Amino acid sequence: MELSRSQKLWILFKSFFMAGTFTFTGGLAMVPVIQKDLVEKHQLIDNDQFLEYVALSQSLPGVIAVNCASYIGKHVAGGMGMFVASIGATISAFFIMLAATIAIQFVPKEGPAVGAMNCIHAASGALILAAAFTLGAHNLKTAFAIILMLAAFTSVFILKISTPFVVIGAGLAGYIYQLVIKKKGDKSE
C-alpha cells in the first residue's frame, strides 16, 4: 500500500526527530538509526540512494544531520519533506541545548551525572564507528577508492592536514582519475 504524502511527512519528521533526540555526537551517529527506520522499516528510500545522500551530506559544508535530512526529505516528499525532515533533525537539539545551557550551573562536576555522560560518549563512539563501516562498505568498491580513503585518513589523522583541503584534494583526484579512465576507455574502442 502506497503511503500518502502526509504519512511520509510524519515518518520523516518522526525518524529524524527520534534520531536527533537520542543520538549524541552529531550526524554520523544518526545514520544507523535513520537507515533502519527509513530504509528497512518504512522502505521510503532504497539503501544505495540513502548511502549516497549520507556520503554527499558529509562532503558538503554545514551540519551533516541537516544536509542528510534535506537530501532524504527532498527525495521522499519534495520540498516539504526537506523542510519537515530538517526541522525534525534539529528541533530537539535546539531545546536540549537551551535547557542544558540553563541547567549546566546545577549539574555536579563529579559523581553519577559525569559517569552517565561518559557512558553516553562511549555509546556514541560505537554509533559513529557503525556508520563508518556502513559507508565504507558502500563506497569502497575499487582499489582506487581504498587507496584514496587511506590517503585521506593519513592526511587528516597523522599529517594533520585540514579536512577541507583533504575533501578538495579527493575531489580533484577523483576528477583526474575519471579523465584518465575515460581516455583509456576511448582508446580501446
Disulfide bonds with the S-S distance in Angstrom:
none
